[in-house]
Amino acid sequence: MRFKALALSGLILCLLIVYLLFFEIPSAKKKSVGEIRSKKVLLFEEKDLKGFEVRSDGYDISVDRTDNVSWKITAPIRTEPDPEMISRFISLIGNIAAKRVVEERSSDIKIFGLARPVVEILLRLKDREERLILGNRGPIKNTLYIQKGGDDKILLVDDRLIEEIPDRFYTWRRKQVLHFDQTHVDEFRLTYKDRSFFLIKENDKWSLKKPIETTADQGEVNDLLSSLSRLSVHEFVDEGKEDLIKKISPPILKAVLKIQGEEKGVSFYLPTGRKKGIMYAVTANEDPIYMIDELLFKGLDKDLYRLREKQALDIKEESVAGIEIRKNNEIFRIVKEKDNWIINGKPEQKIDSPRIKDLLNLLKDIRAERFVDDAPIDLLQYGLSKPQSMVSLFDKDNKPVGTLLFGREKGDMIYAKNDRSRSIFLVKKEVFGSIPETKDLTGNQK
């Protein structure tokens, strides 16, 4: 009997768990979702939103969808909106929830600030229009009176609605002077008053084509493109643009980018009689004149030295399997055999891997301090026809990876040249002093 009673109790418990899992809990979840939807003031799908208007004491704005993803400000002027601002606004409107119904029907909406509303919002949906009227602050902290167009109810909602609607038309506008993805830029030109550059991306790596043809400094080029893409607007000049352009000086920089076959350009001006610290940026004819902070321009002020590659040897540590050094009338070769580095093929002369790593890091860190000749006729004057020192790197198949030659000294510098370019440059003399001899690599090993 006792066993049957326990079995019956267990069966009842199992049936109860099944009921809760498959009937009661899902029902509660559906009810919860239903309650959330019933509290929302406006029910709509974002894909059905064709446009909206915001009317306030400070400004009136109309925004329309130009395609499935893009938006355009169409009033008070036609211009580009801030996409993040548009997204936040749509999310804000779509999530307005009523805290309570204050009155089902009010005989005097003035007391709620709804006769002369602070803000009115009109949504143009696929099949209808929705209107929302925002009134005074409510009696409870952080609340606001609102009324839906065509509905007599006075609702109380979170005042975040009024707090997050911009009080200036400026806030709605796109603040980027040039809107682009820098990873999609294929080439660009920079024209300053006294110099110009043309760069092109080849195999995902930037190269300088003018004024000389050489490898570009990848970091500097990417920083420049990043500075261009992040240029933010201090203020807009919408009226009298053509007259203003006639009065301002010639551009101090014109940048033209080719992005997936399409060109985008911007010119920068330092106008006379300007406000201190402000300069102008001018893009397409239909766009306004952008006023930007002059400090932002500093990231765009590049010369040839900064744009070209300054790394003396472009090497990857894992690709190097052999090193040949010529210094002070000594020539020796270090080769990697399995996990060991050996000098001149002598197994007894092994070198610790950390020492080789330090040497390769030293070589990778050598930078041209100044370029002195991009088309040398004679290497003799630089001491490079018969260099006093040379470092050559090889891969596992004994193919050259890179070579660096050191010539004669000039003050605290020394002339140098690599095998990938004709250019002669100066490096710090201390770099040459750091190139090891055999005794430096084999002596005092611990």
Buried (B, 14 or more C-beta within 10 A) or exposed (E): EEEEEEEEEEEEEEEEEEEEEEEEEEEEEEEEEEEEEEBEBBEBEEEEBEBBBBBBEEBEBBBBBEEEEEBBBBEEEEBBBBBEBBEEBBEBBBBBEBBEEBBEEBEEBEBBBBEEBBBBBBBBBEEEBBBBBBBBBBEEEEBBBBBBEEEEBBBBBBBBBBEEBBEEBBEBBBBBBBEBEBEEBBBBBBBBEEEEBBBBBEEEEBBBBEEBEBBBBEEBBBBBBEBBBBBEBBEBBEEEBEEBBEEBEEBBBBBBBBBEEEEBBBBBBBBEEBEEEBBBBBBEEEBBBBBBBBEBBEBBBBEBBBBBBBBBBEBEEEEBBBBBBBBEEEEBBBBBEEEEBBBEEEEEBBBEEEBBEEBBEBBBEBEBBEBBBBEBEEBEBBBBEEBBBBBBBBBEEEEEBBBBBBBEBBEEBBBBBBEBBEBBBBBBBEBBEBBBEBEBBBEEEE
